[in-house]
Amino acid sequence: MKKIAAVTAIVMLCSAPVFAATPAANASQGGGFTGPSSAVTTVESAKSMRDDAWVTLRGNIVERVSDDVYTFKDASGTINVDIDHKRWNGVNVGPNDLVEIQGEVDKDWNSVEIDVKQVSKVTQ
């Protein structure tokens, strides 16, 4: 009888972590940081940053170059930005709308563009 109780106790102790990691415990995920974002960078300084550096740019999307590539312009210059369809999140902008984009610098052999992760329209 003592062996059965000991085996039962060992099985219960070993299976406790499995029950603690159930999906119901993680159901409240989905939030994030709501404080101020990083400092706004200019296009000119973004072009000289290292590959995969995180940037925040504020300006205008002035032209669609191809399917996901657009021309972004601020006071310091222009740069191509790659915005996947899922990154728009229902935001509609035109060339006269001020937007803030956040993403990573993507450097290739002879070009620099921004791989955009978030687009938001700035209200003036």
N, C-alpha and C positions, 0 to 999 in steps of 0.2 A: 504494500500500500504506500509506503514511503517513497518507493521508486517511481510510482505513477505520479505522485504529487510533485516530486523533484523534476521529472521530465516535463510535466505540464507547466511548471513555473519557468523552466528554461525556454520552452517554446513560446510562452507569453512574452518573456523578456526580449527574445530575439525578433518577434514580430511587431513589437511596439513601434519601432521607427517606420515600418511600412504604413501603419495606420496614421501616423503623424504627418506623412507627406501626401495625403490625399488631395485631389484637385479642389475639394470644397474649402480647404484651408487657404488656397491661393485664389479664390474666386473674386476677391476684392482688388486685384491688380488692375492697372490701367491708368493710373495717375502718373504724375511727373512733377518736375520742378516748376513752380509758377513765379519765381522771383525774376529779377532783371537778367537779361541775357548778356552775353559778352559784348564788348565794345564793338561798335560799327567800324568796319575797315573800308578803305577805298579800293577801287579797282586797281589802281597803280601799285599800291602796296601788296595786294593779294597776288599780283603777277610775280612778285619777287619772293613770296613765302615758299617754304618747303612743301614737298608733295604730301598730301593728306592732312595739311594744316586746316583747322576748323576756322571758318570765317563767317562773318555776318556783314552783308552788303545792303545798302539802302540806295535805291535809284529807280530806274524805269526799264521795263522789258520793252524794247522798241521794235523788235523784228523777230519773226520765226524763220530760222535758217533751214531746219529740216524737222523730221518727226518730233524729236524730243529736244532739239538744240535751238536756243534762242540767243539773241544779242541783248546783253544787259549794259546799261549806260548809267554812269554817275558823273559827277563834276570832274573827276580825274581821268576818265577814259571809258573804253568799252571792253567787254570780255564776253566770250561765249559761255553760256550756262546750259547744263544738261538737266532738264526737269522731266522725270518720268511722270506718266499720266496720274499715277496714284499719289504723287506729291502735291498736286493742286488742291485736293480736299475741297472741291467745290468753289474755289476762289476764281472769279473772273476778273481779268485785268486788261487794260488797253495801254497803248503807248504813253498816255498822259497820266496814268495812275502811278502814284508812288508806292513801291513795294519794298519789303524787307525779305531777303533770302538768306537762309543759313545752309551751309554745306561745307564740302571739303575741296581743297585745291587739288586738281588732277593734272599733273604735269606729265607730258609725253616728251618725245625727243625734241620737237620744235614747236610745241603748242602748250598753252595753259588754258584750262577751263575750270569751271566750278561745277562739281557734282552736287546738285541741290537736294537737300533733305526736307526743307520746309519753305513754303511760300506764304506770306501774309501781306494783305493790303494795309498800308499805313494811312490812318485817317488824319487829316490835317486840321 
